[in-house]
Amino acid sequence: MKLIGSVIGIALVLVYAVGSGMLVNTRDGWYGELNKPSWQPPAYVPGLIWPYCFVVLGIAAVLVSNRLSALATSLYLAIFAVTVAAALTWAYQFFRPHNLEASAIALTILSALTIVLIIIAARASWPVAIALVVYQLWIMTATALSWAYVRLN
């Protein structure tokens, strides 16, 4: 399960990174015209935080696969797969049909399930679990932003 779990974990990170990159579109002007909350992070922040998040998610998947039982690894990877699906649902709903409520719901699910990932990852490595907290904080920020977009638009 160690090698297979690691490969599945890395594949999920790649699906997450490539899939979201294909779905996110800020070039059509729609995003720029959204009413945004005053506390929205500057535009350069996502470009800094996402590479960190993808690397940490990959490291966490490998460590969980190599240090925990097959059952714990399977649970982690299944939940991780659901979080990737939620993230891609957010990207699609937000940037394609511009369904702000559906995208906010997807991020809420992602935010809640990421807590479970951190709890499982903590059994494999406390430093990686702490590193995942940064991802969690970013997802929580994105979730709050999504609900602010619903309210403001």
C-alpha positions in Angstrom: 0.0 0.0 0.0 3.0 2.3 0.6 3.9 2.8 -3.0 0.4 2.6 -4.4 -0.8 5.1 -1.8 2.0 7.5 -2.6 1.3 7.3 -6.3 -2.4 7.8 -5.8 -1.7 10.8 -3.5 0.7 12.4 -5.9 -1.8 11.8 -8.8 -4.5 13.5 -6.8 -2.3 16.5 -6.3 -1.6 16.6 -10.0 -5.3 16.4 -10.8 -5.9 19.2 -8.3 -3.2 21.5 -9.7 -3.8 20.8 -13.4 -7.6 20.7 -13.1 -7.9 23.9 -11.2 -5.4 25.6 -13.5 -7.6 24.6 -16.5 -10.8 25.8 -14.8 -9.7 29.1 -13.2 -10.2 32.0 -15.6 -9.6 35.5 -14.5 -9.0 36.8 -18.0 -12.5 37.3 -19.2 -13.2 40.4 -17.1 -16.0 38.8 -15.1 -14.0 38.3 -12.0 -12.6 41.8 -12.1 -16.2 43.2 -12.0 -17.2 41.3 -8.9 -17.9 43.2 -5.8 -15.2 42.1 -3.4 -14.8 42.5 0.4 -12.3 45.0 1.6 -10.3 42.3 3.3 -9.6 40.3 0.2 -5.9 39.4 -0.1 -3.9 41.1 -2.8 -3.9 39.4 -6.2 -0.4 38.1 -5.9 -1.1 36.0 -2.8 -2.7 33.0 -4.6 0.4 32.7 -6.8 2.5 32.4 -3.7 0.4 30.2 -1.6 -0.8 27.5 -4.1 2.6 26.1 -4.9 3.3 25.7 -1.2 -0.1 24.0 -0.7 0.4 21.5 -3.6 3.8 20.5 -2.3 2.6 20.1 1.3 -0.4 18.0 0.1 1.9 15.8 -1.9 4.3 15.3 1.0 1.4 14.6 3.4 0.0 11.9 1.1 3.4 10.2 0.8 4.0 10.3 4.5 0.5 9.0 5.4 1.0 6.2 2.8 4.4 5.2 4.2 3.7 5.6 7.9 0.1 4.6 8.6 -1.9 1.5 8.2 -3.6 0.5 4.9 -6.9 1.4 6.4 -5.8 4.9 7.6 -4.1 5.5 4.2 -7.2 4.5 2.3 -9.4 6.7 4.5 -7.0 9.6 4.0 -6.8 9.1 0.2 -10.6 8.8 -0.1 -11.2 12.0 1.8 -8.4 13.7 -0.1 -10.1 12.6 -3.4 -13.4 14.1 -2.2 -11.6 17.4 -1.3 -10.1 17.5 -4.8 -13.5 17.0 -6.3 -14.9 19.8 -4.1 -12.0 22.1 -5.1 -12.6 21.4 -8.8 -16.3 21.9 -8.3 -15.6 25.3 -6.8 -13.4 26.3 -9.7 -15.9 25.1 -12.3 -19.0 26.6 -10.6 -17.2 29.9 -9.8 -15.5 30.5 -13.1 -17.7 28.9 -15.7 -21.4 29.3 -15.0 -20.5 31.8 -12.2 -22.7 30.0 -9.7 -21.5 31.8 -6.6 -23.6 29.8 -4.1 -22.7 26.4 -5.5 -19.0 27.4 -5.4 -19.3 28.6 -1.8 -20.9 25.3 -0.8 -18.1 23.3 -2.5 -15.5 25.3 -0.6 -17.4 24.8 2.7 -17.2 21.0 2.1 -13.6 21.3 1.2 -12.8 23.3 4.3 -14.6 20.9 6.6 -13.0 17.8 5.2 -9.5 19.3 5.3 -9.7 19.3 9.0 -10.1 15.5 8.9 -7.0 15.3 6.6 -5.0 17.2 9.1 -6.1 14.9 11.9 -5.1 11.8 10.0 -1.8 13.4 8.8 -0.9 14.3 12.4 -0.7 10.6 13.1 2.0 10.3 10.4 3.9 13.5 11.0 3.2 16.5 13.3 5.3 18.9 11.2 3.4 18.0 8.1 0.1 18.4 9.9 1.2 21.8 11.0 2.2 22.6 7.4 -1.3 21.5 6.3 -2.8 24.1 8.7 -1.5 26.8 6.3 -3.5 25.1 3.6 -6.5 24.9 5.9 -6.3 28.6 6.7 -6.0 29.4 3.0 -9.1 27.3 2.2 -11.0 28.9 5.1 -10.1 32.3 3.7 -11.3 31.2 0.3 -14.5 29.9 1.8 -15.2 33.1 3.6 -14.4 35.1 0.4 -16.8 32.9 -1.5 -19.6 33.6 0.9 -18.8 37.3 0.8 -19.1 37.2 -3.0 -22.5 35.6 -2.6 -23.6 38.4 -0.2 -22.1 41.2 -2.2 -23.1 40.2 -5.7 
